[in-house]
Amino acid sequence: MRSSANVVIIGGGIIGSATAYYLAGLGIKDIVILERSYLSSGATGRCGAGVRQQWGLDMNCQLAKASVDIFENLREELDYDIEYRQGGYLVLAHNETQVEQFKRNLSVQAKYNIPSRLISVKEALEICPYLDTSRFIAATFCPTDGHANPFLTNYAYANAASRLGVEINKFTEAREILIEKGRITGVVTDQGTIRTSIVVNAAGGYSREVAAMAGITIPTYSERHQILVTEPIEPLFQTMVISFQIGIYTQQVPHGSFIMGISEKEEPSHNINASWHFLEYMVGQAVQILPIFKRLRVVRQWAGSYNKTPDAQPIVGEAEDLPGFFQAVGFSGHGFMIGPSTSKVLAQMIAGQPPEIDVSPLTYKRFQTGKLILEPSVVG
Amino acid sequence: MEEKKDIVICRCEDITLDMIRECIRNGADNLEEIKRTLRCGMGPCQGTTCMPLIRKELARYLGVSIDEIEMPTKRPPLLVTKFETILEGVEGEE
Protein backbone atom coordinates (compact mmCIF):
# COMPACT_ATOMS: atom_id res chain seq x y z
CA MET A 1 0.00 0.00 0.00
CA ARG A 2 1.16 3.54 -0.78
CA SER A 3 2.42 5.62 2.13
CA SER A 4 1.17 8.85 0.57
CA ALA A 5 -1.54 9.82 -1.89
CA ASN A 6 -3.18 12.89 -3.39
CA VAL A 7 -6.64 11.49 -2.72
CA VAL A 8 -7.80 8.68 -0.43
CA ILE A 9 -11.29 7.37 -1.16
CA ILE A 10 -13.01 5.42 1.60
CA GLY A 11 -15.39 2.92 0.01
CA GLY A 12 -15.08 0.69 -3.06
CA GLY A 13 -18.71 0.73 -4.22
CA ILE A 14 -19.95 2.50 -7.30
CA ILE A 15 -19.34 5.97 -5.83
CA GLY A 16 -15.78 5.24 -4.71
CA SER A 17 -14.82 3.36 -7.88
CA ALA A 18 -16.43 5.83 -10.29
CA THR A 19 -15.05 8.87 -8.47
CA ALA A 20 -11.56 7.35 -8.65
CA TYR A 21 -12.01 6.65 -12.36
CA TYR A 22 -13.21 10.18 -13.19
CA LEU A 23 -10.51 11.78 -11.00
CA ALA A 24 -7.80 9.78 -12.75
CA GLY A 25 -9.34 10.80 -16.06
CA LEU A 26 -8.94 14.45 -15.03
CA GLY A 27 -5.21 13.86 -14.63
CA ILE A 28 -5.09 13.48 -10.84
CA LYS A 29 -2.31 11.05 -9.86
CA ASP A 30 -1.78 8.88 -6.79
CA ILE A 31 -5.35 7.96 -5.92
CA VAL A 32 -6.04 5.24 -3.36
CA ILE A 33 -9.30 3.41 -2.67
CA LEU A 34 -9.80 1.75 0.72
CA GLU A 35 -12.45 -0.98 0.82
CA ARG A 36 -12.80 -2.83 4.07
CA SER A 37 -14.28 -5.94 2.43
CA TYR A 38 -14.54 -7.17 -1.17
CA LEU A 39 -15.68 -4.85 -3.97
CA SER A 40 -19.47 -4.52 -4.15
CA SER A 41 -19.90 -5.89 -0.62
CA GLY A 42 -22.01 -2.95 0.51
CA ALA A 43 -25.06 -1.13 -0.82
CA THR A 44 -24.02 -1.21 -4.50
CA GLY A 45 -23.91 -4.99 -4.63
CA ARG A 46 -27.20 -5.26 -2.75
CA CYS A 47 -29.27 -2.74 -4.68
CA GLY A 48 -32.26 -3.26 -6.96
CA ALA A 49 -30.31 -2.49 -10.16
CA GLY A 50 -32.87 -0.02 -11.54
CA VAL A 51 -31.97 3.16 -13.39
CA ARG A 52 -34.76 5.76 -13.27
CA GLN A 53 -35.06 9.32 -14.53
CA GLN A 54 -38.64 9.98 -13.42
CA TRP A 55 -38.03 12.43 -10.59
CA GLY A 56 -39.89 15.44 -9.33
CA LEU A 57 -37.05 17.89 -8.65
CA ASP A 58 -34.83 19.64 -11.18
CA MET A 59 -31.51 18.55 -9.70
CA ASN A 60 -32.56 14.89 -9.44
CA CYS A 61 -33.79 14.92 -13.05
CA GLN A 62 -30.49 16.47 -14.13
CA LEU A 63 -28.37 13.93 -12.23
CA ALA A 64 -30.51 11.01 -13.42
CA LYS A 65 -30.50 12.11 -17.07
CA ALA A 66 -26.74 12.70 -16.94
CA SER A 67 -26.27 9.21 -15.47
CA VAL A 68 -28.33 7.62 -18.25
CA ASP A 69 -26.22 9.50 -20.81
CA ILE A 70 -23.16 7.91 -19.15
CA PHE A 71 -24.73 4.42 -18.80
CA GLU A 72 -25.63 4.41 -22.50
CA ASN A 73 -21.95 4.61 -23.44
CA LEU A 74 -20.36 2.91 -20.46
CA ARG A 75 -19.78 -0.45 -22.12
CA GLU A 76 -17.61 1.20 -24.76
CA GLU A 77 -16.02 3.71 -22.40
CA LEU A 78 -14.96 1.13 -19.80
CA ASP A 79 -14.63 -1.85 -22.17
CA TYR A 80 -16.87 -4.01 -19.96
CA ASP A 81 -20.38 -5.37 -20.53
CA ILE A 82 -22.47 -4.01 -17.65
CA GLU A 83 -25.73 -5.62 -18.92
CA TYR A 84 -27.31 -2.22 -19.40
CA ARG A 85 -30.79 -2.37 -20.88
CA GLN A 86 -33.36 0.36 -21.39
CA GLY A 87 -36.67 -1.42 -20.92
CA GLY A 88 -38.36 1.56 -19.30
CA TYR A 89 -39.96 2.27 -15.94
CA LEU A 90 -43.71 2.08 -15.53
CA VAL A 91 -44.81 4.12 -12.52
CA LEU A 92 -48.31 3.23 -11.32
CA ALA A 93 -50.77 5.91 -10.20
CA HIS A 94 -53.44 4.64 -7.82
CA ASN A 95 -55.53 7.81 -7.40
CA GLU A 96 -56.15 11.27 -8.87
CA THR A 97 -53.83 13.00 -6.41
CA GLN A 98 -50.95 10.88 -7.68
CA VAL A 99 -51.90 11.59 -11.29
CA GLU A 100 -51.71 15.32 -10.57
CA GLN A 101 -48.34 14.92 -8.85
CA PHE A 102 -47.00 12.83 -11.74
CA LYS A 103 -48.13 15.52 -14.20
CA ARG A 104 -46.09 18.07 -12.27
CA ASN A 105 -43.11 15.67 -12.27
CA LEU A 106 -43.44 15.13 -16.03
CA SER A 107 -43.20 18.87 -16.68
CA VAL A 108 -39.92 18.99 -14.73
CA GLN A 109 -38.62 15.89 -16.53
CA ALA A 110 -39.50 17.43 -19.93
CA LYS A 111 -37.16 20.37 -19.21
CA TYR A 112 -34.24 17.94 -19.30
CA ASN A 113 -35.40 16.00 -22.38
CA ILE A 114 -36.42 12.97 -20.34
CA PRO A 115 -38.90 11.20 -22.67
CA SER A 116 -41.47 10.26 -20.00
CA ARG A 117 -45.22 10.49 -20.56
CA LEU A 118 -48.59 9.93 -18.88
CA ILE A 119 -50.32 6.81 -20.18
CA SER A 120 -53.70 5.14 -19.73
CA VAL A 121 -54.34 1.73 -18.21
CA LYS A 122 -54.83 0.38 -21.74
CA GLU A 123 -51.47 1.72 -22.89
CA ALA A 124 -49.84 0.35 -19.73
CA LEU A 125 -51.14 -3.11 -20.67
CA GLU A 126 -49.41 -2.86 -24.04
CA ILE A 127 -46.12 -2.39 -22.16
CA CYS A 128 -46.87 -4.93 -19.41
CA PRO A 129 -49.87 -7.18 -20.25
CA TYR A 130 -49.91 -8.93 -16.86
CA LEU A 131 -50.88 -6.00 -14.64
CA ASP A 132 -54.09 -6.27 -12.60
CA THR A 133 -56.05 -3.34 -14.03
CA SER A 134 -58.15 -2.94 -10.89
CA ARG A 135 -55.04 -1.83 -9.01
CA PHE A 136 -54.20 1.45 -10.80
CA ILE A 137 -55.89 4.23 -12.78
CA ALA A 138 -53.03 5.55 -14.91
CA ALA A 139 -49.25 5.44 -15.13
CA THR A 140 -46.23 7.27 -16.37
CA PHE A 141 -43.69 5.59 -18.59
CA CYS A 142 -40.16 6.50 -19.56
CA PRO A 143 -38.72 4.19 -22.24
CA THR A 144 -35.09 5.15 -21.59
CA ASP A 145 -35.16 4.17 -17.91
CA GLY A 146 -33.91 0.67 -17.25
CA HIS A 147 -31.44 -1.67 -15.64
CA ALA A 148 -27.70 -2.19 -15.23
CA ASN A 149 -25.88 -4.99 -13.39
CA PRO A 150 -24.57 -3.31 -10.22
CA PHE A 151 -21.71 -5.78 -9.64
CA LEU A 152 -20.46 -5.49 -13.18
CA THR A 153 -20.84 -1.70 -13.20
CA ASN A 154 -18.85 -1.54 -9.97
CA TYR A 155 -16.12 -3.82 -11.36
CA ALA A 156 -16.08 -2.01 -14.70
CA TYR A 157 -15.32 1.29 -12.96
CA ALA A 158 -12.81 -0.32 -10.57
CA ASN A 159 -10.93 -2.08 -13.37
CA ALA A 160 -10.87 1.08 -15.50
CA ALA A 161 -9.62 3.07 -12.50
CA SER A 162 -6.89 0.45 -11.94
CA ARG A 163 -5.78 0.75 -15.55
CA LEU A 164 -5.40 4.50 -14.97
CA GLY A 165 -3.12 3.83 -12.01
CA VAL A 166 -5.56 3.97 -9.09
CA GLU A 167 -4.50 1.72 -6.20
CA ILE A 168 -7.39 -0.35 -4.85
CA ASN A 169 -6.84 -1.87 -1.43
CA LYS A 170 -9.48 -4.47 -0.66
CA PHE A 171 -9.92 -5.87 2.85
CA THR A 172 -8.36 -2.67 4.16
CA GLU A 173 -10.28 -0.64 6.70
CA ALA A 174 -9.95 3.08 7.39
CA ARG A 175 -9.69 3.54 11.14
CA GLU A 176 -8.85 7.19 11.70
CA ILE A 177 -8.56 10.45 9.77
CA LEU A 178 -5.61 12.58 10.91
CA ILE A 179 -6.20 16.32 11.16
CA GLU A 180 -3.74 19.04 12.10
CA LYS A 181 -4.67 22.72 12.39
CA GLY A 182 -7.93 22.21 10.55
CA ARG A 183 -6.34 20.33 7.63
CA ILE A 184 -6.39 16.64 6.79
CA THR A 185 -2.93 15.07 6.97
CA GLY A 186 -3.58 11.37 6.62
CA VAL A 187 -5.66 8.25 7.01
CA VAL A 188 -4.81 5.46 9.42
CA THR A 189 -5.85 2.00 8.21
CA ASP A 190 -5.50 -1.48 9.64
CA GLN A 191 -2.69 -1.96 7.10
CA GLY A 192 -0.75 1.22 7.82
CA THR A 193 -1.00 5.00 7.46
CA ILE A 194 -1.34 7.00 4.23
CA ARG A 195 -0.41 10.67 4.16
CA THR A 196 -2.94 12.74 2.20
CA SER A 197 -4.68 16.11 2.27
CA ILE A 198 -7.88 14.94 0.53
CA VAL A 199 -10.27 12.25 1.77
CA VAL A 200 -13.50 11.17 0.08
CA ASN A 201 -16.29 9.66 2.18
CA ALA A 202 -17.92 7.11 -0.14
CA ALA A 203 -18.67 4.69 2.67
CA GLY A 204 -22.35 4.02 1.88
CA GLY A 205 -23.99 2.42 4.91
CA TYR A 206 -21.17 3.59 7.18
CA SER A 207 -21.08 7.23 6.02
CA ARG A 208 -21.86 8.68 9.43
CA GLU A 209 -19.07 6.71 11.10
CA VAL A 210 -16.53 7.84 8.49
CA ALA A 211 -17.68 11.47 8.73
CA ALA A 212 -17.26 11.21 12.51
CA MET A 213 -13.63 10.17 11.98
CA ALA A 214 -13.19 13.61 10.40
CA GLY A 215 -15.04 15.30 13.24
CA ILE A 216 -18.01 16.03 10.96
CA THR A 217 -21.52 15.25 12.17
CA ILE A 218 -24.00 14.21 9.49
CA PRO A 219 -27.53 12.94 10.12
CA THR A 220 -27.30 9.85 7.90
CA TYR A 221 -28.48 6.48 9.15
CA SER A 222 -28.72 3.00 7.69
CA GLU A 223 -31.97 1.15 7.22
CA ARG A 224 -32.44 -2.44 6.10
CA HIS A 225 -34.14 -3.04 2.76
CA GLN A 226 -34.72 -6.47 1.26
CA ILE A 227 -34.91 -7.97 -2.20
CA LEU A 228 -35.67 -11.38 -3.66
CA VAL A 229 -34.74 -12.96 -6.95
CA THR A 230 -36.61 -15.70 -8.79
CA GLU A 231 -35.65 -18.50 -11.09
CA PRO A 232 -35.14 -17.34 -14.66
CA ILE A 233 -38.17 -17.76 -16.93
CA GLU A 234 -39.05 -16.79 -20.50
CA PRO A 235 -39.17 -13.00 -21.09
CA LEU A 236 -42.52 -11.64 -19.84
CA PHE A 237 -41.96 -7.87 -20.00
CA GLN A 238 -39.07 -5.46 -20.29
CA THR A 239 -40.17 -2.60 -18.06
CA MET A 240 -39.60 -2.03 -14.38
CA VAL A 241 -42.97 -1.78 -12.63
CA ILE A 242 -42.99 0.51 -9.62
CA SER A 243 -45.50 1.96 -7.17
CA PHE A 244 -44.48 4.70 -4.74
CA GLN A 245 -47.68 4.12 -2.78
CA ILE A 246 -46.97 0.45 -2.06
CA GLY A 247 -43.22 1.02 -2.05
CA ILE A 248 -42.75 -1.85 -4.47
CA TYR A 249 -40.65 -2.38 -7.59
CA THR A 250 -40.02 -5.37 -9.84
CA GLN A 251 -38.18 -6.04 -13.07
CA GLN A 252 -37.11 -9.02 -15.13
CA VAL A 253 -33.38 -8.72 -15.65
CA PRO A 254 -31.57 -9.85 -18.84
CA HIS A 255 -30.65 -13.14 -17.12
CA GLY A 256 -34.39 -14.01 -17.03
CA SER A 257 -34.92 -13.82 -13.28
CA PHE A 258 -37.22 -11.28 -11.64
CA ILE A 259 -35.81 -8.98 -8.98
CA MET A 260 -38.27 -7.37 -6.59
CA GLY A 261 -38.20 -5.29 -3.46
CA ILE A 262 -40.64 -3.61 -1.12
CA SER A 263 -40.22 -1.09 1.68
CA GLU A 264 -40.99 -2.19 5.22
CA LYS A 265 -40.98 -0.25 8.44
CA GLU A 266 -37.50 -0.60 9.88
CA GLU A 267 -35.56 0.94 12.73
CA PRO A 268 -32.18 2.48 11.86
CA SER A 269 -29.49 -0.23 12.10
CA HIS A 270 -26.69 -1.98 10.24
CA ASN A 271 -28.72 -5.20 10.14
CA ILE A 272 -28.42 -6.81 6.70
CA ASN A 273 -29.94 -10.20 7.51
CA ALA A 274 -32.81 -11.47 5.39
CA SER A 275 -36.17 -12.07 7.10
CA TRP A 276 -39.03 -14.50 6.50
CA HIS A 277 -41.50 -11.67 7.10
CA PHE A 278 -40.15 -9.88 4.03
CA LEU A 279 -40.66 -12.95 1.87
CA GLU A 280 -44.33 -13.29 2.84
CA TYR A 281 -45.06 -9.58 2.59
CA MET A 282 -43.20 -9.15 -0.71
CA VAL A 283 -44.88 -12.10 -2.38
CA GLY A 284 -48.33 -11.13 -1.06
CA GLN A 285 -48.08 -7.59 -2.40
CA ALA A 286 -46.44 -8.52 -5.73
CA VAL A 287 -49.14 -10.99 -6.78
CA GLN A 288 -51.80 -8.34 -6.23
CA ILE A 289 -50.27 -6.12 -8.91
CA LEU A 290 -49.03 -8.97 -11.12
CA PRO A 291 -51.11 -12.14 -10.49
CA ILE A 292 -48.97 -14.12 -12.96
CA PHE A 293 -46.20 -13.98 -10.35
CA LYS A 294 -47.94 -16.80 -8.44
CA ARG A 295 -46.09 -19.26 -10.63
CA LEU A 296 -42.64 -17.73 -10.03
CA ARG A 297 -40.17 -19.47 -7.75
CA VAL A 298 -37.93 -17.57 -5.36
CA VAL A 299 -34.28 -18.66 -5.41
CA ARG A 300 -32.70 -16.26 -2.94
CA GLN A 301 -33.41 -13.22 -0.85
CA TRP A 302 -30.96 -10.76 0.61
CA ALA A 303 -30.80 -7.47 2.46
CA GLY A 304 -28.75 -4.32 2.24
CA SER A 305 -28.69 -0.85 3.70
CA TYR A 306 -30.29 2.30 2.42
CA ASN A 307 -28.12 5.06 3.83
CA LYS A 308 -30.77 7.69 4.48
CA THR A 309 -30.88 11.40 5.22
CA PRO A 310 -33.82 13.28 6.75
CA ASP A 311 -34.93 14.50 3.29
CA ALA A 312 -33.96 11.32 1.37
CA GLN A 313 -31.49 13.31 -0.74
CA PRO A 314 -27.74 12.70 -0.69
CA ILE A 315 -24.96 14.78 0.80
CA VAL A 316 -22.51 15.71 -1.95
CA GLY A 317 -19.53 18.04 -1.91
CA GLU A 318 -16.71 19.39 0.21
CA ALA A 319 -17.35 19.82 3.91
CA GLU A 320 -17.54 23.53 4.75
CA ASP A 321 -15.94 22.83 8.14
CA LEU A 322 -13.02 20.76 6.87
CA PRO A 323 -11.30 21.63 3.57
CA GLY A 324 -10.26 18.52 1.67
CA PHE A 325 -13.02 16.34 3.11
CA PHE A 326 -15.41 15.43 0.30
CA GLN A 327 -18.56 13.34 0.62
CA ALA A 328 -21.03 11.55 -1.63
CA VAL A 329 -23.25 9.70 0.82
CA GLY A 330 -26.81 9.31 2.08
CA PHE A 331 -28.29 8.41 -1.30
CA SER A 332 -31.34 6.99 0.47
CA GLY A 333 -31.83 4.10 -1.93
CA HIS A 334 -30.99 5.67 -5.28
CA GLY A 335 -27.21 5.84 -5.18
CA PHE A 336 -26.61 3.29 -7.90
CA MET A 337 -28.76 4.96 -10.53
CA ILE A 338 -27.33 8.45 -10.06
CA GLY A 339 -23.88 7.13 -9.10
CA PRO A 340 -22.16 7.73 -12.44
CA SER A 341 -23.10 11.42 -12.81
CA THR A 342 -22.73 12.22 -9.11
CA SER A 343 -19.25 10.66 -9.06
CA LYS A 344 -18.28 12.64 -12.14
CA VAL A 345 -19.48 15.89 -10.58
CA LEU A 346 -17.69 15.07 -7.32
CA ALA A 347 -14.45 14.34 -9.21
CA GLN A 348 -14.73 17.71 -10.93
CA MET A 349 -15.13 19.44 -7.56
CA ILE A 350 -12.15 17.57 -6.07
CA ALA A 351 -10.03 18.50 -9.09
CA GLY A 352 -10.98 22.16 -8.59
CA GLN A 353 -13.04 22.38 -11.77
CA PRO A 354 -16.52 23.84 -12.05
CA PRO A 355 -18.99 20.93 -11.70
CA GLU A 356 -21.18 20.31 -14.75
CA ILE A 357 -24.28 20.12 -12.52
CA ASP A 358 -24.78 22.48 -9.58
CA VAL A 359 -25.17 20.24 -6.54
CA SER A 360 -24.57 22.98 -3.96
CA PRO A 361 -28.05 22.39 -2.43
CA LEU A 362 -26.75 18.95 -1.38
CA THR A 363 -24.51 20.43 1.33
CA TYR A 364 -24.78 18.74 4.73
CA LYS A 365 -25.31 22.22 6.19
CA ARG A 366 -28.91 22.11 4.97
CA PHE A 367 -29.83 20.01 7.98
CA GLN A 368 -28.75 22.88 10.23
CA THR A 369 -30.28 25.69 8.19
CA GLY A 370 -33.49 23.75 7.50
CA LYS A 371 -33.18 24.08 3.73
CA LEU A 372 -34.31 20.52 3.08
CA ILE A 373 -34.92 19.20 -0.40
CA LEU A 374 -38.26 17.46 -0.63
CA GLU A 375 -38.47 15.05 -3.54
CA PRO A 376 -42.00 13.69 -4.09
CA SER A 377 -40.91 10.50 -5.90
CA VAL A 378 -38.94 8.21 -3.62
CA VAL A 379 -39.45 4.58 -2.68
CA GLY A 380 -39.56 4.32 1.12
CA MET B 1 -3.81 -28.20 -17.11
CA GLU B 2 -4.71 -27.30 -20.71
CA GLU B 3 -7.70 -28.35 -22.82
CA LYS B 4 -10.15 -27.51 -20.04
CA LYS B 5 -12.47 -25.23 -21.98
CA ASP B 6 -15.48 -27.47 -21.71
CA ILE B 7 -15.29 -28.41 -18.05
CA VAL B 8 -18.49 -27.07 -16.51
CA ILE B 9 -17.94 -26.13 -12.88
CA CYS B 10 -21.26 -24.40 -12.10
CA ARG B 11 -24.11 -26.46 -13.51
CA CYS B 12 -26.84 -24.01 -12.52
CA GLU B 13 -25.40 -21.12 -14.49
CA ASP B 14 -23.25 -23.00 -17.00
CA ILE B 15 -19.89 -21.60 -15.93
CA THR B 16 -16.72 -23.33 -17.14
CA LEU B 17 -13.33 -23.74 -15.50
CA ASP B 18 -11.86 -21.50 -18.19
CA MET B 19 -14.24 -18.66 -17.33
CA ILE B 20 -13.38 -18.99 -13.64
CA ARG B 21 -9.65 -18.92 -14.32
CA GLU B 22 -10.02 -15.84 -16.49
CA CYS B 23 -12.06 -14.11 -13.79
CA ILE B 24 -9.37 -14.86 -11.20
CA ARG B 25 -6.64 -13.64 -13.55
CA ASN B 26 -8.61 -10.39 -13.99
CA GLY B 27 -8.28 -9.62 -10.30
CA ALA B 28 -11.12 -11.41 -8.48
CA ASP B 29 -9.14 -12.68 -5.47
CA ASN B 30 -12.10 -13.88 -3.38
CA LEU B 31 -15.15 -16.10 -3.92
CA GLU B 32 -17.68 -13.27 -3.42
CA GLU B 33 -16.29 -11.32 -6.37
CA ILE B 34 -16.11 -14.43 -8.57
CA LYS B 35 -19.74 -15.17 -7.70
CA ARG B 36 -20.83 -11.61 -8.48
CA THR B 37 -18.94 -11.51 -11.76
CA LEU B 38 -19.94 -14.89 -13.18
CA ARG B 39 -23.13 -15.80 -11.26
CA CYS B 40 -21.72 -19.14 -10.10
CA GLY B 41 -23.37 -19.80 -6.75
CA MET B 42 -26.41 -17.69 -7.61
CA GLY B 43 -28.45 -20.56 -9.06
CA PRO B 44 -30.85 -22.93 -7.28
CA CYS B 45 -28.07 -24.93 -5.57
CA GLN B 46 -26.36 -21.74 -4.31
CA GLY B 47 -22.89 -23.04 -4.90
CA THR B 48 -23.23 -26.42 -3.24
CA THR B 49 -21.52 -28.13 -6.18
CA CYS B 50 -19.29 -25.42 -7.60
CA MET B 51 -17.97 -23.41 -4.66
CA PRO B 52 -15.72 -26.11 -3.16
CA LEU B 53 -14.19 -26.59 -6.63
CA ILE B 54 -13.73 -22.87 -7.22
CA ARG B 55 -12.31 -22.48 -3.73
CA LYS B 56 -9.66 -25.09 -4.54
CA GLU B 57 -8.86 -23.38 -7.83
CA LEU B 58 -8.53 -19.98 -6.16
CA ALA B 59 -6.38 -21.30 -3.32
CA ARG B 60 -4.02 -22.87 -5.87
CA TYR B 61 -3.80 -19.63 -7.87
CA LEU B 62 -3.15 -17.50 -4.79
CA GLY B 63 -0.79 -20.05 -3.28
CA VAL B 64 -2.69 -20.21 0.01
CA SER B 65 -4.39 -23.03 1.88
CA ILE B 66 -8.07 -23.72 1.17
CA ASP B 67 -8.98 -22.78 4.74
CA GLU B 68 -7.88 -19.21 4.08
CA ILE B 69 -10.52 -18.76 1.37
CA GLU B 70 -13.84 -17.66 2.85
CA MET B 71 -17.02 -19.22 1.47
CA PRO B 72 -19.82 -16.90 0.23
CA THR B 73 -23.05 -16.46 2.16
CA LYS B 74 -25.86 -18.95 1.56
CA ARG B 75 -29.15 -17.14 1.46
CA PRO B 76 -32.68 -18.13 2.39
CA PRO B 77 -34.99 -19.76 1.51
CA LEU B 78 -32.30 -22.40 0.64
CA LEU B 79 -34.83 -24.44 -1.33
CA VAL B 80 -36.39 -22.89 -4.40
CA THR B 81 -39.96 -22.07 -3.39
CA LYS B 82 -42.99 -21.26 -5.52
CA PHE B 83 -44.75 -17.97 -4.70
CA GLU B 84 -48.03 -19.87 -4.45
CA THR B 85 -46.58 -22.11 -1.75
CA ILE B 86 -45.48 -19.08 0.28
CA LEU B 87 -48.96 -17.57 -0.08
CA GLU B 88 -50.61 -20.82 1.04
CA GLY B 89 -48.37 -20.78 4.09
CA VAL B 90 -49.54 -17.25 4.94
CA GLU B 91 -53.21 -18.16 4.50
CA GLY B 92 -52.78 -21.32 6.58
CA GLU B 93 -51.70 -19.20 9.56
CA GLU B 94 -54.78 -17.01 9.50
Contacts between the chains, C-beta under 8 A, distances in Angstrom:
chain1	res1	chain2	res2	distance
A	38	B	30	5.0
A	38	B	32	4.6
A	38	B	33	5.2
A	39	B	33	6.1
A	40	B	32	7.9
A	40	B	33	7.2
A	40	B	36	5.6
A	41	B	32	6.7
A	45	B	36	6.2
A	151	B	36	3.8
A	151	B	37	6.5
A	152	B	37	7.1
A	155	B	33	7.5
A	155	B	36	7.7
A	155	B	37	6.3
A	159	B	26	7.3
A	159	B	27	6.9
A	162	B	27	7.4
A	170	B	29	7.3
A	170	B	30	7.6
A	229	B	42	7.8
A	231	B	44	6.8
A	231	B	80	6.2
A	255	B	39	7.2
A	274	B	75	6.2
A	274	B	76	5.3
A	276	B	76	7.3
A	279	B	76	7.5
A	279	B	77	6.7
A	279	B	86	6.1
A	280	B	86	6.2
A	280	B	89	7.3
A	280	B	90	5.1
A	283	B	83	4.9
A	283	B	86	4.8
A	283	B	87	6.1
A	284	B	87	6.5
A	284	B	90	6.2
A	286	B	83	7.5
A	287	B	83	6.3
A	287	B	87	6.8
A	293	B	83	5.6
A	294	B	82	7.8
A	294	B	83	5.2
A	294	B	84	4.8
A	294	B	87	7.1
A	295	B	82	7.0
A	295	B	83	7.1
A	295	B	84	6.9
A	296	B	82	7.3
A	296	B	83	5.1
A	297	B	80	4.8
A	297	B	81	6.3
A	297	B	82	5.0
A	297	B	83	7.2
A	298	B	77	6.3
A	298	B	80	7.0
A	298	B	81	5.3
A	298	B	83	6.9
A	298	B	86	7.3
A	299	B	42	7.6
A	299	B	43	7.1
A	299	B	44	5.8
A	299	B	46	7.9
A	299	B	80	5.5
A	300	B	42	7.1
A	300	B	46	6.9
A	300	B	75	4.3
A	300	B	76	7.5
A	300	B	77	7.9
A	301	B	75	6.1
A	301	B	76	5.8
A	301	B	77	7.0
A	302	B	73	8.0
A	302	B	75	5.4
